[in-house]
Each structure stands twice: as structure tokens, then as C-alpha cells.
């Protein structure tokens, strides 16, 4: 199951108590204080991990706690520090404090770390309280409690290319053709139920491009219809938007209207999305009506259009080359 939004409660470890102890050895019956300090409590740390692709680990386990520090001991032995609690999340996860709504951090890279709750300091042993006037201090400090909090984790996928379309445009088929991802394919809408991140390999160029295939949008996606917000947020960080149109007009659709509706949904969700470079892919060019629709589309819209057919694979190599040129070579001009 793909989970991209969870709430977790975390608690850092408490510091260990300081120790009250005195040196007692043969021939030294009245030795000085030798109580050790308590260990520090473990932190709660959120770490980016590229081997994790969703937040499913936290759906049924929302409570996390780090280890407490050990208490100090005699003979100047300090308690061991508590082990940290590590929460591994996919890069692209936004961490928000639920009480205030404040964004605490955004995990954008593998192995990037953020401490969301610090462990409490350990208490001092009675050694620290020895002075010229207090030779046998019978005082030690307790450990301090660790921080705690509740955080909302939201995954916004990090991919270089975001594939956007209405249902049945052929997104899953295209993703299968150009990447290693294997989304479900069928001849009915909404076969993609959660975002897929695929990798387009370029062995001869020793490079790769990541592509996010989000579930098909419906009109009103900006109002969260069809879970539009949960899907659209996965393309916020993409460098290039790949807008796919069914140029054959299957199910009575008009590709010109579809294009304008897609732009409208993106603008209403976040106007900044329209500022991103975009490339239009005209699919199903193997059907007779597609050529006529493409001519009309180009007449009405002054945008780059790349005709392809996922059935015959016509135009697929050119599409892969164009994505590499725009993303890897830095030429993302529309």
C-alpha cells in the first residue's frame, strides 16, 4: 500500500540521573565523592533514505520513542547515552509541527538528517558538587526529560519530470515503455492509483532521468476532487512537466479542451506550476483521427508537441532523447 501522508508522535529519551557515591577502599575509609553523571537521552532523528518510497511504516505505528540515558554509577562511571530513534523517510518528505502548522524541515536528499526531538541531558553526579567547604556532598542532579512532539509527514515526490494527464491518456503504458517502473495497465480509467517513480536509463550517455507518473486527474482536482491535492503535490518539485494528451479523442474527449483544462487545474492548485517548463506529448497517433486533431491543436496552441504512439512505439526514442536534452543538458525551454 502506498502511504504518502501520516502523523507521528515522538518522544526523545530522558537523561539518566546522576549518582551519589563515595570512594571506599582499604586504608581510605573517608574517600571523596565519586558519583558518575547520567547518560544523555537519545534523539529522535528523521533521515532521508532513497531505498524507502513511501510512509507505510508509520501508518500502523504512529508512536516512536528514543532510549533513555543510563544512570551514573560509583567509581566515576558515567551512564551510557541512550540510542537515538531513527525514522527513515523518502527524500521529498515535508515535516510539519501539527500544533502550530510550522514546517520544521524538508528532507530532500539521501542520508539528510533532522533532529525533531532532542534527548534530555544527564544529571550530574555528586563529584561536581565537591568544594573546599563541602567535602562530602550528598547531592546529585536528576536527568532532564527528553523533548516530545507530534508531526505531520507529507511526501512530495522528487522527480525531474512530472507526467500529467486525464484518465485513459496512456500514462501507465508510456511509463512502462520508457522506465523501469511497472504500473498496472488496462483499457479503463484510473489504473494508476498512486504515484509511480520510474527511471529512464541512458546507458550510452551514462545518465538517467527520473519520472513521476501521478494518477489521472479529473476536473476539479484543484479542489481535491479525486484526491487531486494528494496527487498534484507529487509534481511540485519537478523540473519539467510532461502533459500527455489523447490526440485520438477517445471517449468523446477533445484534446484541445483537455489541454486547457489541465493548465487550469495546475494553475488553480499552484500558479507556480505554470511557470515550469513543459512539453506536450500527443499520444495515440496510430489512429486515423489523431493527425487531424493534432493539426487543429497546433493551430490553436503555440507549444512544443511531440507526437507518439504507445501502441506502435513511434516517437518513443525521440521522446527519451528530448527528455534527456531538456533535463540533463539543462535546456528546459518550452
C-alpha positions, -999 to 999 in steps of 0.1 A, spaced: 0 0 0 13 34 -9 10 59 20 22 94 14 7 112 45 9 102 82 10 118 117 35 105 142 41 112 179 77 112 190 95 113 224 132 117 229 149 98 257 152 111 292 186 119 307 199 95 333 201 105 369 234 115 385 249 92 412 257 99 448 287 77 458 319 80 478 352 63 474 356 34 499 388 14 497 411 -3 522 430 22 542 409 50 527 377 49 548 367 85 541 374 90 504 358 118 484 328 117 462 329 96 430 294 95 417 292 95 379 270 115 356 239 102 340 239 95 302 222 117 277 188 106 263 186 96 227 174 120 200 146 113 175 161 117 141 144 117 107 167 105 79 162 106 42 166 71 26 164 66 -12 155 29 -5 122 40 10 95 51 -13 65 58 10 55 63 46 38 29 51 60 20 81 43 48 102 6 41 93 1 14 120 29 25 143 24 62 150 43 64 183 81 64 185 105 69 214 142 70 218 161 52 246 167 68 280 202 75 292 216 53 319 220 65 355 255 72 367 274 48 389 300 49 416 338 49 408 332 79 385 314 57 360 291 78 337 259 62 324 257 53 287 239 76 264 205 64 251 203 52 215 186 75 191 153 67 174 158 68 136 128 74 114 136 67 77 116 86 51 118 90 13 135 121 0 108 147 -6 92 144 28 79 176 44 78 176 83 52 199 99 45 205 135 8 196 140 2 220 168 15 251 151 15 242 114 51 252 112 73 234 87 101 220 107 122 206 78 121 192 43 141 161 36 154 165 1 184 141 -2 195 106 8 211 105 43 200 140 51 192 142 88 170 164 110 166 161 148 129 166 156 132 159 194 164 162 214 172 139 243 174 152 278 208 159 293 221 135 320 222 147 356 255 155 374 269 131 399 279 143 434 315 147 422 305 181 406 294 194 440 326 190 459 341 222 472 365 234 498 337 238 522 316 207 511 338 177 512 311 151 512 283 164 490 252 143 492 236 158 461 231 148 425 210 161 397 182 142 381 183 137 343 163 162 322 132 149 303 135 145 265 115 166 241 83 153 226 60 164 198 36 154 171 45 158 135 27 155 102 48 139 74 38 145 38 56 130 9 61 152 -22 80 130 -46 113 142 -60 114 135 -97 128 156 -126 99 150 -149 62 150 -139 38 131 -161 3 147 -160 -28 137 -179 -65 130 -177 -75 93 -172 -71 69 -202 -45 90 -220 -19 62 -218 4 74 -190 9 39 -175 17 25 -209 42 52 -216 58 48 -181 62 11 -189 79 18 -222 104 44 -211 112 35 -174 118 5 -152 86 12 -132 58 -13 -139 25 4 -132 -8 -15 -138 -22 -11 -173 -57 -17 -186 -82 -3 -210 -102 16 -184 -96 48 -164 -77 50 -131 -55 20 -134 -28 41 -117 -40 46 -81 -8 61 -66 23 79 -79 49 59 -96 86 69 -98 104 55 -127 139 58 -140 147 64 -177 182 49 -183 206 62 -209 234 36 -210 253 52 -239 253 85 -221 259 71 -186 229 91 -173 193 87 -161 162 108 -157 135 102 -130 99 104 -140 68 107 -117 36 92 -131 8 105 -110 -28 91 -112 -51 107 -138 -66 140 -128 -102 149 -131 -118 183 -135 -119 199 -100 -86 183 -89 -75 217 -75 -104 213 -51 -91 179 -41 -117 161 -62 -104 126 -69 -77 132 -42 -63 159 -65 -42 176 -38 -26 143 -28 -16 137 -65 -7 172 -76 18 177 -47 40 150 -62 49 172 -92 56 204 -72 94 198 -73 96 185 -109 119 205 -133 98 197 -163 61 189 -168 51 163 -194 15 169 -204 1 139 -221 -30 142 -244 -51 116 -260 -50 130 -295 -75 104 -308 -101 119 -286 -112 86 -270 -145 85 -251 -156 117 -269 -129 139 -254 -114 169 -272 -76 171 -269 -77 209 -272 -102 212 -243 -82 186 -223 -51 207 -226 -68 239 -214 -84 221 -185 -51 206 -175 -35 240 -174 -64 254 -155 -62 227 -128 -25 232 -124 -29 270 -121 -57 268 -95 -37 243 -74 -5 264 -76 2 291 -101 39 284 -99 33 251 -118 26 271 -149 60 287 -147 77 254 -150 89 243 -185 65 219 -201 63 196 -231 31 182 -246 30 146 -258 3 137 -283 -4 100 -278 -24 75 -299 -11 89 -332 -17 54 -347 -54 62 -350 -67 80 -381 -84 109 -364 -53 118 -344 -35 135 -373 -64 159 -379 -67 167 -342 -30 173 -340 -32 199 -368 -60 217 -351 -42 216 -317 -11 231 -332 -31 258 -348 -48 268 -315 -18 263 -292 17 276 -297 35 250 -276 60 222 -283 42 190 -292 58 156 -297 36 130 -314 39 94 -302 21 61 -302 25 39 -272 9 11 -293 34 11 -322 62 28 -301 65 55 -328 82 86 -313 93 69 -281 131 71 -288 127 108 -298 108 115 -265 135 99 -244 162 119 -262 141 151 -257 137 145 -220 175 139 -216 182 171 -236 159 192 -215 167 178 -181 203 166 -182 217 192 -206 198 220 -188 178 230 -218 142 230 -204 129 259 -225 93 254 -235 
